Amino acid sequence: MDITPDQAREALGSADDARRRVADDLGLPRSYWWAMAASWIVLGVISAFAPPWVTTVATIAFGAAHSAIASRLFDGRRASTHVRPALSVADRRIPLIVIGMLLTAVAVTVAAALVLDADGARHPSIGAAVFVAAILGFGGPQIFDDIRRRVGA
């Protein structure tokens, strides 16, 4: 049974379309974003009530825990329970996107805390942490997907 060049092109096109659809479904599980949001609030509360050295230790512990967990999730291949694609399908820029989002969340938290402090808020770090946690928990997956599509990852 011979395959014509047109049939081969069609089969390769179908395979490429299927690979793209699988790649579009990849990402980080929603639980990752809610865990990040909860941790953000905990750090905000700690910074409001604990001495600076406790805040420093908690921040370092958060970073270490995030690194340990994220190293398993950052390849972007665990969002789907139906398929586990090869690393070649999951883009290598996914970790950079998540790290960029994390650094942006830090910057937004600091800016929000400064604004709340200037406005006379009693615990600006908690308010800023809750604000950023809401963004991460509710919007993290959508923001991640939007950035991933814009950079072509």
Disulfide bonds with the S-S distance in Angstrom:
none
